[in-house]
Every structure is written in structure tokens, then in C-alpha cells.
Amino acid sequence: MSFFKSLPEDAGPANVFGTYTDIYGPWSQMGQAIMNGPSPFTPGERELIAAFVVGTANCKFAYTAHSAAAYAWGIEEGLVDKLLENIDSAPVDDKFKPLFKFIRKLTLAPSEMAQEDADAVFEAGWDEKALHDAIAVCARMSFMNRLVEGFGFIPMSKEKARANAEKRVALGYVNLYPEFREKSGA
């Protein structure tokens, strides 16, 4: 149940986006560009990063949604949990491990970021565009954590998350919610 009595019991970000289309129309377009636009990372890898961010922050609503989205893009089921448990032993290419360590630190202790954190990512073979894109996904998800937790949204069922994830793969972020599209004119 949301903290806002005007919202339905199963409220989520779409309810807020549909109420404040002047703010969240551009936000959704930015989300589409970050999550599905040109990048060294596939959309599935970006959803994996997103799920890792919200899992690290312990945002259950967003974790349920974005881990389902990562899996809908073809990421191995359970990989997010393995990364959250131990980056070093998680079954990902070694190139990703410094990137996930960077993202974990950026999520938990942003004021402690240092040149050596970025250098470890670069030394693993990523360029500045890749690091930018990972930071942008992290920043987007940190914003969404605050929105979801601030409104008191409760996690959706795994079945609903899977259905939404399939829609997200097919429609992207701008076209995900029909009620938002109708009100915003998107």
C-alpha cells in the first residue's frame, strides 16, 4: 500500500508518471535512451546493472521489476543474486567484475569514489563511454529507488514482474505504460 491514499493499492511508478507527465515524460525518454539506446552494453546487460544497483540498495520493488527485465533480455536466471552475493565468484566475464565493484561502491558510498575505481574499470578493457553508461544506469536506478521507497510502493508479484518485463523488452521505457502514453501524448 502506498503512503499516498490517493493511489491504488498496487500503485507503482506508472501512477506517478501519469500524474506528473510534464516531469516524467522527459524522464521516460531519458530512461529509454539510457537503457535501450546505443551503448557498449546490450539492453540486457544494462538491466543486469540496474537490477544489481537496486538489489545493492535493497529496494525490493525495483529489484523484482529489473531482475525480471534482465532475465527477459536473456540474462541467466539467478545471476543478479550471484553478483549480489559475491562479485568475484559470480559467473560473469572477468571484464565485468571491476565494473560491478565500481557500481556497488557508487551505490553505497558515492562520496568515496576515487580515480583507482575508474582506473580498474578502464584496465579491464572498458572505455569512457562504457563507464559513462554504467554510471548513468546507476544514477537512474538510484533516483528510482528514492521514488519507489518515498511513495512506499510494495513489490509486485514475480508473475506481474515477468509480464511487465516482457512488455518492457517489446515496448521500451517510453511506451511501457498505456495510461501514461495517453495522458502525456507520447
For each residue, the residues with C-beta under 8 A, 3 or more apart:
1: 9 152 154
2: 5 7 8 9 11 15 151 152 153 154
3: 150 151 152
4: 7 11 151 152
5: 2
6:
7: 2 4 11 15 151
8: 2 11 15
9: 1 2
10: 154 156
11: 2 4 7 8 15 16 151 153
12: 15 61 148 153 156
13: 16 17 144 147 148 153
14: 17 18 176 177 179 180
15: 2 7 8 11 12 18 19
16: 11 13 19 20 24 147 151
17: 13 14 20 21 24 25 27 28 177 180 184
18: 14 15 21 24 177 179 180 183 184
19: 15 16
20: 16 17 23 24
21: 17 18 24 25 180 183 184 185
22: 25
23: 20 26 27
24: 16 17 18 20 21 27 28 180 184
25: 17 21 22 28 29 184 186
26: 23 29 30
27: 17 23 24 30 31
28: 17 24 25 31 32 173 174 176 180 186
29: 25 26 32 33 174
30: 26 27 33 34 140
31: 27 28 34 35 140 173 174
32: 28 29 35 36 37 172 173 174
33: 29 30 36 37
34: 30 31 37 46 133 136 137 140
35: 31 32 43 46 47 50 137 140 172 173
36: 32 33 43 46 172 173
37: 32 33 34
38:
39: 42 46 129 130 133
40: 126 127 129 130 133
41: 45 46 49 130 133 134
42: 39 45 46 73
43: 35 36 46 47 73 169
44: 47 48 70 73 74 75
45: 41 42 48 49 75
46: 34 35 36 39 41 42 43 49 50 133 137
47: 35 43 44 50 51 66 69 70 72 73 75
48: 44 45 51 52 70 75 79 80 83
49: 41 45 46 52 53 99 100 103 134 137 138
50: 35 46 47 53 54 62 66 69 70 137 140 141
51: 47 48 54 55 63 66 67 69 70 80
52: 48 49 55 56 80 83 84 100 103 104
53: 49 50 56 57 103 107 137 138 141 142 145
54: 50 51 57 59 62 63 66 141 144 145
55: 51 52 58 59 63 67 80 81 83 84
56: 52 53 84 103 104 107 108
57: 53 54 62 107 108 141 142 145
58: 55 63
59: 54 55 62 63 144 145 148 149
60: 63 64 155
61: 12 64 65 148 149 153 154 155 156
62: 50 54 57 59 65 66 141 144 145 148
63: 51 54 55 58 59 60 66 67 80 155
64: 60 61 67 68 155 156 158 161
65: 61 62 68 69 156 161 164 165
66: 47 50 51 54 62 63 69 70 141
67: 51 55 63 64 70 71 80 161
68: 64 65 71 72 158 161 162 164 165
69: 47 50 51 65 66 72 73 164 165 168 169
70: 44 47 48 50 51 66 67 73 75 79 80
71: 67 68 74 75 76 77 162 165
72: 47 68 69 162 165 166 168 169
73: 42 43 44 47 69 70 169
74: 44 71
75: 44 45 47 48 70 71 79 80
76: 71 79 91
77: 71
78: 81 82
79: 48 70 75 76 82 83 90 91 92
80: 48 51 52 55 63 67 70 75 83 84
81: 55 78 84 85
82: 78 79 85 86 89 90 91
83: 48 52 55 79 80 86 87 90 92 100
84: 52 55 56 80 81
85: 81 82 89 90
86: 82 83 89 90
87: 83 90 97 100 101 104
88: 97
89: 82 85 86
90: 79 82 83 85 86 87 97 100
91: 76 79 82
92: 79 83 96 97 100
93: 96
94: 97 124
95: 98 99 124 125 126
96: 92 93 99 100 124
97: 87 88 90 92 94 100 101 124
98: 95 101 102 120 121 123 124
99: 49 95 96 102 103 121 124 126 130 131 134
100: 49 52 83 87 90 92 96 97 103 104
101: 87 97 98 104 105 117 120
102: 98 99 105 106 113 117 118 120 121 131 134
103: 49 52 53 56 99 100 106 107 134 138
104: 52 56 87 100 101 107 108
105: 101 102 108 109 110 112 113 117
106: 102 103 109 110 113 135 138
107: 53 56 57 103 104 110 138 142
108: 56 57 104 105
109: 105 106 112 113
110: 105 106 107 113
111:
112: 105 109
113: 102 105 106 109 110 117 118
114: 117 118
115: 118 119
116: 119 120
117: 101 102 105 113 114 120 121
118: 102 113 114 115 121 122 131
119: 115 116 122 123
120: 98 101 102 116 117 123 124
121: 98 99 102 117 118 124 126 130 131 134
122: 118 119 125 126 127 128 131
123: 98 119 120
124: 94 95 96 97 98 99 120 121
125: 95 122
126: 40 95 99 121 122 130 131 134
127: 40 122 130 131
128: 122 131 132
129: 39 40 132 133
130: 39 40 41 99 121 126 127 133 134
131: 99 102 118 121 122 126 127 128 134 135
132: 128 129 135 136
133: 34 39 40 41 46 129 130 136 137
134: 41 49 99 102 103 121 126 130 131 137 138
135: 106 131 132 138 139
136: 34 132 133 139 140
137: 34 35 46 49 50 53 133 134 140 141
138: 49 53 103 106 107 134 135 141 142
139: 135 136 142 143
140: 30 31 34 35 50 136 137 143 144
141: 50 53 54 57 62 66 137 138 144 145
142: 53 57 107 138 139 145 146
143: 139 140 146 147
144: 13 54 59 62 140 141 147 148
145: 53 54 57 59 62 141 142 148 149
146: 142 143 149 150
147: 13 16 143 144 150 151
148: 12 13 59 61 62 144 145 151 153
149: 59 61 145 146 152 153
150: 3 146 147
151: 2 3 4 7 11 16 147 148
152: 1 2 3 4 149
153: 2 11 12 13 61 148 149
154: 1 2 10 61
155: 60 61 63 64 161
156: 10 12 61 64 65 160 161 164
157: 160 161
158: 64 68 161 162
159: 162 163
160: 156 157 163 164
161: 64 65 67 68 155 156 157 158 164 165
162: 68 71 72 158 159 165 166
163: 159 160 166 167
164: 65 68 69 156 160 161 167 168 176
165: 65 68 69 71 72 161 162 168 169
166: 72 162 163 169 170
167: 163 164 170 171 176
168: 69 72 164 165 171 172 173 176
169: 43 69 72 73 165 166
170: 166 167
171: 167 168 174 175 176
172: 32 35 36 168 175 176
173: 28 31 32 35 36 168 176
174: 28 29 31 32 171 181 186
175: 171 172 181 186
176: 14 28 164 167 168 171 172 173 180
177: 14 17 18 180 181
178: 181 182
179: 14 18 182 183
180: 14 17 18 21 24 28 176 177 183 184 186
181: 174 175 177 178 184 185 186
182: 178 179 185
183: 18 21 179 180
184: 17 18 21 24 25 180 181
185: 21 181 182
186: 25 28 174 175 180 181
